[in-house]
Every structure is written in structure tokens, then in C-alpha cells.
Amino acid sequence: MSTVTYILAMIVMFSVAVVLVRGIVHMSRGGDGNTSNKLMQLRVLLQFVAIVLIVATLLLSGGGR
């Protein structure tokens, strides 16, 4: 089970990076502020999910003991 959470955490962390880069490109091109806000909200949500998955991976694998 810890392998599954590890893989999911990696996917979500990659998604965070993609959304971050997309937001930076969007802002540099002078895009709509509403879209930039939605990208920021999505990034924060994905970061929360990544943290939850990382903690779950550590708990399931017995890390930190």
C-alpha cells in the first residue's frame, strides 16, 4: 500500500509543478486575473493532497521510527 501512495504522491507533485509553470506563463503573458486565481487555488489544493499522501506514505511504511 505504501508503494501506491508513493506513486500517487509523485504524480501529484508533478501536477503541482505543471500547474505552477502554467500559472507563471499565464501571468507573464498578461492573462486574465480570474484564470490566474483559479490556477493558484488548484496549486494550493494539489499541494495539500501531496502533503497528505506523503504523510500517508510515511505512516504506512513505518518511516520516522
FIKOLZA-1660 file (N, C-alpha, C; in steps of 0.1 Angstrom, whole numbers, plus 5000, padded with zeros to 4 digits):
% residues 65
   i   px   py   pz ch aa at
   1 5008 4988 5000  A  M  N
   1 5000 5000 5000  A  M CA
   1 5009 5013 5000  A  M  C
   2 5020 5012 5007  A  S  N
   2 5029 5024 5007  A  S CA
   2 5034 5027 4993  A  S  C
   3 5036 5017 4985  A  T  N
   3 5041 5019 4971  A  T CA
   3 5030 5027 4963  A  T  C
   4 5018 5024 4965  A  V  N
   4 5007 5031 4958  A  V CA
   4 5006 5045 4962  A  V  C
   5 5007 5048 4975  A  T  N
   5 5007 5062 4980  A  T CA
   5 5019 5069 4975  A  T  C
   6 5031 5062 4975  A  Y  N
   6 5043 5069 4970  A  Y CA
   6 5041 5073 4955  A  Y  C
   7 5036 5064 4947  A  I  N
   7 5034 5067 4933  A  I CA
   7 5024 5078 4931  A  I  C
   8 5013 5078 4939  A  L  N
   8 5003 5088 4938  A  L CA
   8 5009 5102 4942  A  L  C
   9 5017 5102 4953  A  A  N
   9 5024 5114 4957  A  A CA
   9 5033 5120 4947  A  A  C
  10 5040 5111 4940  A  M  N
  10 5049 5116 4929  A  M CA
  10 5041 5122 4918  A  M  C
  11 5030 5116 4914  A  I  N
  11 5021 5121 4903  A  I CA
  11 5015 5135 4907  A  I  C
  12 5011 5136 4920  A  V  N
  12 5005 5149 4924  A  V CA
  12 5016 5159 4925  A  V  C
  13 5028 5156 4929  A  M  N
  13 5039 5166 4930  A  M CA
  13 5042 5171 4916  A  M  C
  14 5042 5162 4906  A  F  N
  14 5045 5166 4892  A  F CA
  14 5033 5175 4888  A  F  C
  15 5021 5172 4891  A  S  N
  15 5010 5180 4888  A  S CA
  15 5011 5194 4893  A  S  C
  16 5016 5195 4906  A  V  N
  16 5018 5208 4912  A  V CA
  16 5028 5216 4904  A  V  C
  17 5039 5210 4900  A  A  N
  17 5049 5217 4892  A  A CA
  17 5043 5222 4878  A  A  C
  18 5035 5213 4872  A  V  N
  18 5029 5217 4859  A  V CA
  18 5019 5229 4861  A  V  C
  19 5011 5229 4871  A  V  N
  19 5002 5240 4874  A  V CA
  19 5009 5252 4877  A  V  C
  20 5020 5251 4885  A  L  N
  20 5028 5263 4888  A  L CA
  20 5034 5269 4876  A  L  C
  21 5040 5261 4867  A  V  N
  21 5046 5266 4855  A  V CA
  21 5035 5273 4846  A  V  C
  22 5024 5266 4845  A  R  N
  22 5013 5271 4836  A  R CA
  22 5009 5285 4842  A  R  C
  23 5008 5286 4855  A  G  N
  23 5004 5299 4861  A  G CA
  23 5014 5310 4858  A  G  C
  24 5026 5306 4859  A  I  N
  24 5037 5316 4857  A  I CA
  24 5037 5321 4842  A  I  C
  25 5035 5312 4833  A  V  N
  25 5034 5315 4819  A  V CA
  25 5022 5324 4816  A  V  C
  26 5011 5320 4822  A  H  N
  26 4999 5327 4821  A  H CA
  26 5000 5342 4825  A  H  C
  27 5006 5344 4837  A  M  N
  27 5008 5357 4843  A  M CA
  27 5018 5365 4834  A  M  C
  28 5029 5359 4829  A  S  N
  28 5038 5366 4821  A  S CA
  28 5033 5371 4808  A  S  C
  29 5023 5364 4803  A  R  N
  29 5016 5368 4791  A  R CA
  29 5005 5378 4793  A  R  C
  30 5003 5382 4805  A  G  N
  30 4993 5392 4809  A  G CA
  30 4979 5386 4807  A  G  C
  31 4977 5374 4811  A  G  N
  31 4964 5367 4810  A  G CA
  31 4954 5373 4820  A  G  C
  32 4942 5367 4819  A  D  N
  32 4931 5371 4828  A  D CA
  32 4934 5368 4842  A  D  C
  33 4931 5377 4851  A  G  N
  33 4933 5376 4865  A  G CA
  33 4925 5364 4872  A  G  C
  34 4913 5362 4866  A  N  N
  34 4904 5352 4872  A  N CA
  34 4911 5338 4869  A  N  C
  35 4916 5336 4857  A  T  N
  35 4923 5323 4854  A  T CA
  35 4935 5321 4863  A  T  C
  36 4943 5332 4865  A  S  N
  36 4954 5331 4874  A  S CA
  36 4950 5327 4888  A  S  C
  37 4939 5332 4893  A  N  N
  37 4934 5329 4906  A  N CA
  37 4930 5314 4907  A  N  C
  38 4923 5310 4897  A  K  N
  38 4919 5296 4896  A  K CA
  38 4931 5286 4896  A  K  C
  39 4941 5290 4889  A  L  N
  39 4954 5282 4889  A  L CA
  39 4960 5282 4902  A  L  C
  40 4960 5293 4909  A  M  N
  40 4966 5294 4923  A  M CA
  40 4958 5285 4932  A  M  C
  41 4945 5285 4931  A  Q  N
  41 4937 5277 4940  A  Q CA
  41 4939 5262 4937  A  Q  C
  42 4940 5259 4924  A  L  N
  42 4943 5245 4921  A  L CA
  42 4957 5240 4926  A  L  C
  43 4967 5249 4925  A  R  N
  43 4980 5246 4930  A  R CA
  43 4980 5243 4945  A  R  C
  44 4973 5252 4953  A  V  N
  44 4972 5250 4967  A  V CA
  44 4965 5237 4971  A  V  C
  45 4954 5234 4964  A  L  N
  45 4947 5221 4966  A  L CA
  45 4956 5209 4963  A  L  C
  46 4963 5210 4952  A  L  N
  46 4972 5199 4949  A  L CA
  46 4984 5197 4959  A  L  C
  47 4989 5208 4964  A  Q  N
  47 4999 5208 4974  A  Q CA
  47 4994 5201 4987  A  Q  C
  48 4981 5204 4991  A  F  N
  48 4975 5198 5002  A  F CA
  48 4974 5183 5000  A  F  C
  49 4969 5179 4988  A  V  N
  49 4968 5164 4985  A  V CA
  49 4982 5158 4986  A  V  C
  50 4992 5164 4980  A  A  N
  50 5006 5159 4981  A  A CA
  50 5011 5157 4995  A  A  C
  51 5008 5166 5003  A  I  N
  51 5013 5165 5017  A  I CA
  51 5006 5154 5024  A  I  C
  52 4993 5152 5022  A  V  N
  52 4985 5141 5028  A  V CA
  52 4990 5128 5023  A  V  C
  53 4993 5127 5010  A  L  N
  53 4999 5114 5005  A  L CA
  53 5013 5111 5010  A  L  C
  54 5021 5122 5012  A  I  N
  54 5034 5120 5017  A  I CA
  54 5034 5115 5032  A  I  C
  55 5025 5121 5040  A  V  N
  55 5023 5117 5054  A  V CA
  55 5018 5102 5054  A  V  C
  56 5008 5099 5045  A  A  N
  56 5003 5086 5045  A  A CA
  56 5014 5075 5041  A  A  C
  57 5022 5079 5032  A  T  N
  57 5033 5070 5028  A  T CA
  57 5042 5068 5040  A  T  C
  58 5046 5078 5047  A  L  N
  58 5055 5077 5058  A  L CA
  58 5048 5068 5069  A  L  C
  59 5035 5070 5072  A  L  N
  59 5029 5062 5082  A  L CA
  59 5028 5048 5078  A  L  C
  60 5025 5045 5065  A  L  N
  60 5023 5031 5061  A  L CA
  60 5036 5024 5060  A  L  C
  61 5047 5031 5057  A  S  N
  61 5060 5024 5055  A  S CA
  61 5068 5024 5068  A  S  C
  62 5062 5030 5078  A  G  N
  62 5069 5030 5091  A  G CA
  62 5081 5039 5092  A  G  C
  63 5081 5049 5083  A  G  N
  63 5092 5059 5082  A  G CA
  63 5092 5068 5094  A  G  C
  64 5104 5072 5099  A  G  N
  64 5105 5081 5110  A  G CA
  64 5105 5074 5124  A  G  C
  65 5105 5060 5123  A  R  N
  65 5105 5053 5136  A  R CA
  65 5119 5048 5139  A  R  C
% end
